[in-house]
Structures are given as C-alpha cells and as structure tokens.
C-alpha cells in the first residue's frame, strides 16, 4: 500500500487496495445489500456510507493466508463478511453488548440472493475480562475498540497478546486524535471530545490516540510494526471549522506532517518479543509508583 498522500485539500487519503476483480462501486453495492437481524437498515446504510473505505483498508491489512482469526467487536460484521468472502480463515467473533458471559448468533443475509452468513459470537469486555477462547490465534483484529476503553487499554492489549501465537498478527484501527478535522476544530475554538453517549460509558470515545502513542504502546508490549498509516475514510469536514488552505500553510507544509493527520490510524504488527512489565508514565497517572515505568 502506497504511503503517498493523494490530496492535501480534500483530505488525507491513502490509495485503496481492492480484491482482484472488484471495484469500489461493486463492493459498496454488494455490502449495501446486506441485512442484519435486529439492526435497522437505515443505521446499517449510514454506517456503511461513513466507513466503507475503512473496511477495505482493514481487509487489506489482514494477511492473505490461512489459520485462526479472532475479530474483537465484530458487530455489525461488515469486516467479518469481507473476511469470509476474500480470506480463508477460521473466523471467531466477540462483542460487548453490556452482557457478561455467554454468547449468541446473529445472521447477515445478502438480500438479493438470500445467501446467509450465520455468525456465532461470545460476549466479552476485553477492557476488564480475559478473552474467553481456548488456544491461540494467528490473527486478531482490534478495530474501533481501543478508543472506547475506560479501565486499562494496555492490559487489554496484553490480553490480546496472550491469545496470539508467536509471530501472530495484530490488526488495529482507531480514530486519530491528531486528524486534520480536530486541528481545525481547535483552531476554531470548538471541542474535539466525543459527545456523551446514550449507550453509556462504552458508547463514547473515552481516549483517542495518535500514531506515536500507538507505536509506544505496541513496542512496550513486544509488537513489531509492519505497517502504520493514517487516512481519511469519509468526507473531510475541516473547512467547516477553519479554512483548510490556511491549515495547509501552517501545518501541511511541514515535511511529512500530512501523513499524521488522517481521520483513522491503521496498524499491522507482529507479536515477536516478550512484553515489558509496568505501565508507561506517559499514559498513566495516580498509580502506585512501583507499577509505573519510564
């Protein structure tokens, strides 16, 4: 995947890799024909419209191999279905709906053909609970979850590492706190924090991260980065808050700064080394000094 930024004025957009024989239009149309039991179709359509490119970036990060794969926070399963269609993994899923323990099954249906994708999942709050699967996984997806955690994000990543085989792949995506839209909001005097959510404390973004912070966290835990980039995935609203041409003069003209300002961060890393002990001081405060490390 190229790291070239296509445009500094319409957004920070990385080139998009597509499965062979597919176009953006064909994949968007096919995903738009999926339905999920219990989910309002309008809500699914809005989610797809906003995050379609994110799903495809994520798919491209997953090695085209075989093995055992866990997707944490899989609902509403757009990435899951892409994995079922374009990869050959034994796929397992977990969700957290405010219920501890147990699991269930949801079915995704491609409406025009009637093709059904039954998806079994376990309930798991990786923020405070061990991952309830036996054995190890070759790949774990941790996408759009870390920003929702409230207790201990590093320990959540430790739990993931414990379930990864040696050399296994972590695919992590998360909103980028340094995205150009947030810079524009601050320049305009607007608040960058997530609104209070009707879905409770886990329904909002409790802490967002930048590329450097994710690198430090993963290095601390013995992960080696294979790929990290930021990219917009939907309309860039920077101009709604502060003129983008002025931002370009002040920020994007700095060498390589544009690469850090996309809406989302995409990471592929391998668990190659033992994790270090302790909590890094830059991320934690008000803990006993013996638990903290530099």
N, C-alpha and C positions, 0 to 999 in steps of 0.2 A: 504494500500500500504506500503510495507516494506521500511525502510529507509536505508537498508544495501547497501553499495557500492559494486558492483559486481567485479570491476577491477580498479586498480589504474594506470595501464599502458596502456590499450587500451581505456580508457575513464572513466568518472564518470557516471555510468549507473545505474539507479534505475530499479527494477523489473517492468515489464509491466503487468497491469491487462487487460484481454481481455473479451469481451462479451461472455456469455455461448455459447458453440458450435463453437466458432470461433478460428482460429489461426492467427498468424501474416501473414502467407502466403496467407490465404484465404481472409483476409481483404485487404491486399495490392493489390491482384489481382483484387478484386471487385472494389476498388477505382480507379485502373488503367484503368478500362473500362468505366469510366465516361467522358463525354464531356460537355463543357460549351459553349453556343453560344457566339461567338465573341472572344473566347480565343484560341490561338494556342495550339494544342495538345502537342507539344514538351515542351512548357512552363509549362503546367499542369503536365506533366510527371516529369520534373525536380523538380518542387515544391513538388510533392508527394514523390519523392525519398529522398529529403532533410528533409522533415518534417513529414513523416508518423508517427513516434513514438510520435512526439509532439501532433498530432491529437488524438492519443489514450490516452495519459496521460490526455489531456484536457477532453475528453469524460468521463474518469473515475472520474474526479473532479465534474462532474455535478450530483447532487443527482438524484437517480432513483425514481422520484416522478412525480407528475403532476402539472400543473399550467401554468403561463405565463412567457415566456422566451424571452429576447432580446439579440441578438448577434450583437455587435458593430464591424464593419469592417469585415463583413462576407465573402465577395468575396475572393477566388474562391469557397467557400462553401463546402470544404471537411468536416469540422467540422459540418456544418449545416446538411449535408446529413447523417453523422453518428448519429446526434441527432434525425433526422427524423426516422432513422431505429431502434435505440436502446433506445430511450426515448419517453415519451408520452406528451410532452409539446405543448402548443400553441406558435409556434415559430414566432418571428418577427426579421427583419434584418435591419441594416443600413450600409451604405457605404459612403465613401467620395471620389468622383472622380473629385474634383475641381469644383463641381457644387453646388451652394447654393439652397436649397429648392427642392421641388418636389420629385420624386422617379421614379421607374421603375420596370420592371420584367425581370429576367433572368431565363433561363431554363437549368437545368442539366439533362442530359439523360444518362441512363445506356445503352450503345450502343448495347450489345448483345441481350437484352430483349426488348429494346425500352421503358422501363419504364421511365416516365418523372417526374421531380421534379420542377414544376414552383415555383420560389422564388420571392416574392414581397419585395422591399426594399425602404427605404426613404433615401434621401441624407442628410447627417448631418456631420458637422465638430465639434465633441464634444470638441475640443480644445477651441473653441470660441463661440459655439452655444449651446442653450438648446436642450435637446433630444426631438424630435418632436412627441412624443406619449402621448396620454392621459392615465391616470390610472397608476397603479403600476405593477411592475414585481416581480415575485418570485425569478427569477434567471436572472442575467445579465452577459454575457461573454464579457470581455475586453481583448482580446487576440492579442498580437503582434501589439498593437496600442500605448501604453503609450510612447514607445521609439521614436515615430515619432512626438510627440507633441512639439511645439515650444513656445507656449504662456504661459500656466499656467496649468501644469499637476494636481496640487492639486484641482483646480477649476473644471477640467474635472471629477475628482473623486467625487467632491461634486455634480455635475450634475447627475452622476450615482446614488449616494446615494439618491438623491431626487426622483428618479424613482424606487427605491427598496422598497418593503413592509418591515415593521418592522420585523426583523429577516430574511430578504431575503438574498440570497447567491450571492456573487460576485466571479466569476472565472476569475483570471487574470494570463496571461502568458506573459513573456517578455524575451529577451536575457539578459544573466547575464554578467554584465561588469567585474565581477571577474572570468570569466571562465578560465580554465586552458590554453586555447589557447591564451588568452590575456596576461596572466602571461608570457607565453613562448615568445610571441612577444616582450614584454618589455625587457625581458632578452636578446633578440637578437638585440635590438635596433630598432625594427620595430614599426610602428604607429598602435595603436589599434582603431583609429577613423574610422567611416564609410566613404567610398568614396562619393564624390559629385554625386548626382543622376540626371539623365536625366529627372526624373519625378518631379523635383522641390524640394522645401524645405521639403515637407512632404514625399518625396520618400526616404529620408535617415533617419538614426537613429540620432536624434538630442541630445538625452541624454539617456544613458543606466543606469541601476540601479543594486544594489546588494540586497541581502536578507534583510540586516539590514535596508537599506533605505526604502524598501517597507514596512517593519514592522512599522517603524516610521510614514510613511505617512498614513497607514491604521489605526493605533492606534489613530493618531491625528483626524481622521475623524469618529471615533466611530465604527470601524470594529474590530471584534474579530477573530483572526486567528484560523481556524480549521486545516489547513494543509499547509505547505510550504516546498518545497524541490527543489533542482536543479538536473538536469540530462542532459547528452548528448543525442542528438536525431539522430545524424549522425556521420560520421567519425570524430574522434578527430585528428586535424592536428598539435597538439603541437610539435610533433617530427620534423615537417618541419621547425620549428623556433629554437628550443632549445631541447637538449636531455631530453626526459621525465624521464629517470632514474635519472638524476641529479635533476630534479624538484621534483621527489619523495623523494629524500634525504633531500632537502631543505624545501619543503613545505608540501607535502602529509604526511610526517612523523609526523607533528604536530597533536596532538589529535583532531579529528573531522574536521580538515581543509578540507579534501576531500569532505565533504558534501556541501561545499560552492562553488565548482569550476566547476559544470556542465555548459553546454552551455546555458541552459534555466532555468528560475525560474518559478515554478508552485505554484499558490496560490488559496486556497479556504477560504473565510472569510464571516462572517455574520455581517449584519448591525444591531447592538444591542444597540448602545449608541448614544447620540447626538454628533455631530461633534464639535470640538473646533474651536474657531474663530482664524483668523490670519494666517500668512504664517510662517512656521518654518525657523529660520535663517540659518540652515544648508543647505537649499535648495534654498533660495532666497537671492539676494543681490541687492543693488542700488534701493531698495524700500523705501518709507517713513517709518520711524521708527515705527510710530503708526500702520502700517499694519503688522509688524513682531512680532514674539513671540518666546520664548525660548522653 
